[in-house]
Structure formats: structure tokens, C-alpha cells
């Protein structure tokens, strides 16, 4: 459903309703400069798009340490008139690389990450301009685009302070003890530490899910019996929960509490491999590190996606975890069999489980093709830990 909705929004609506959802520039000529977003949160770097609508390739100028586009900060004088202040940086956070030419009829992404701190050190409106001269018969064309740098909101500030910063600095602390400051080993150890810290709440959540599985046949009977009386259905459902001492929040509340930590760990591993671009998240002792992460692990470059190994491996691991999560409880003397003539899973739930069992692993594998290998490594270790914990829960003598 997620993939279908994504494809519909990306391709379907612009195709069938071009006047509403299509590009505003019906006839683009020359080189068009756009921004990936109208605004960027302070701490993130702007990303521009260079679209070449000419019949010849267009070469972006290489003038490091200055960016290939001119950057100006837009201010206003006392009369309200715009005042543009041009920036001429003499340093970069990371080495700037030569940008490839923009093929005719194509669009390339232009990241301004090297100038993240030297150009975009304050909030406000910026203007990027790109001069196109003597190419394809065009002269004196200047493509411009404006975007905002905005202060992080309250939620972002809180999330960074309580989750992202501690996790990133913890990753640095662990890597400082690793041979050659290996990022792969640090990711594995940090993931295990976080999973151990979340072990108890996750255990409660898995046990709660298991108990809900055991009483599911009883709830299915109530749905059929009171399908035309939702109020009575709710009352009887509450009675069942109370009778068998089931707390529905036991399976979801712990997951909600640990979800921000897992999301923060994901972003830390995705964006923190280049410490020079995470300076705003570093604690004082780590502001001037004399070393960098060792980003090669078991023959993989952790900063680049892995195509042939990690995506299929993650699909298999995720499938195993889902299969264990949906495994039926074997009958034991200490487990109450509330419906001997019925299976634990109703036909409706079987359909939902089948979708999740096969669709979720494939979706994880698809994402693994896009993300850095460091993220795939984190997800693989996390899934292995989840498999071990699910196997333990499945073998527990859970009573209802």
C-alpha cells in the first residue's frame, strides 16, 4: 500500500492531472536551477537540482573552495529594499569534488554539503545563481533559486538533545577504542547496547502480543456475534481483556517508547559517518577530533549502498523475524485452549499476516538498495537481535 501510494503521488497524479500536479514550468529552456526543498532546517545542508534542457551537455564550473553556484544572503535595509550579500568562502567542511557535466535533457543533484558551515551559518533567505554563457547558443543566462534556512522546531531540538546527540557521541566514544576507529565494529556494538537497554520494554511488548494472539479466537467470535452492535462489541471485548488479565497497551506502549530511540539510531548511522558534517551534534570534547571513522568493514564501503549482499540478506532475516512473530503457540498444559475447534488466526488476520510476511521484507530490501551499507549493517544486527528475542518469547510458558 505504501509503495502504491508513493508511485501514485510521484507519477500518477502528474501524468493524469498535469495542470494541477505537473511542473509549473511548461516550457523550460536552457539550464534551470531549483531547490530540493523550499526550506532546510539549520543543521542540514541545502541540495539543489540542475536541469539541462539544452541539446548539449553543460559543465558545472569547478572553482573549489568556492561552490559551483554563487550564494548570496538576502537581507533588507531600513526602507525594506532587498540587500544581497555575496559570500566567498575560503574553506570547506569536507573536500569538494569535481562535479560531472549535466547531460542534455537530464537533471543532476548538486549537494552543498562542503559549504554547510562556511556559507549557511545563520537562518534566513539565500539565493543561489548559476551563470550559463557560451553554451548551446545561449549567452548571459543566469539561473537562480531561493530557499530558506530555518531554526529547528521544538520537537527537532528536543529530539536532537535527547536522542541524536547522545547516540552519535556514543558511537564516537565506542569507535575511539576500535582498531583504526572502525565504523562497522562501532555500529555493531552500539546497536547491541541500545537493544540491551530496550530489552525489558521490548520483552513486555512481545509478551503482550503473544497474549493477544492467544485470546484472538475469542475476540473473533465476539466480532461475528455482535457485528451489528459496535457498542456491545466494545463492552464484551473489555470483559474478555479483564477476564484473562490482558492489557492491550502492554504490546504497543513499550514499542512507542522505544521507537524514537530506534529512529534516532537510524539517522545517526545514516548521517553521522562523516563527522565533519555533524559538527552541530558533537559534544565539546569531540569538536576537534584528530581522526576519522574507518568506513571499510569486511570488504564493504559503509558509506555506499550494497547491492548484491545486504539487500537479499535483510529480506531473509526480516522474513524469518516476521515468521517467528506470526508463529502459532503450541498447546501446552499451562496454556488455556479457548477454542479447540478453531485456529488461532482468523481468515481476515491470515490475509493481513500474509501481506506483512512478504511485503515488509521486500520493502526493507528495496530500502537497503538506496541506503548506505552502514544502515544495512545496523538493520541486520538489530534484526538478528530481534530474532533471538522472538525465539525466546515463543518458547516462554505464557499464560492467559
Helices and strands as residue ranges (DSSP letters): H 2-7, I 8-12, H 13-16, H 18-21, E 31-35, E 39-41, E 47-52, E 70-76, E 82-86, E 107-111, G 113-115, E 124-132, E 141-150, H 154-159, I 160-164, H 165-175, G 179-181, H 183-197, H 199-214, H 216-225, H 230-243, H 249-271, G 275-277, G 279-281, G 284-286, E 296-297, E 300-301, H 310-325, H 347-370, H 373-395
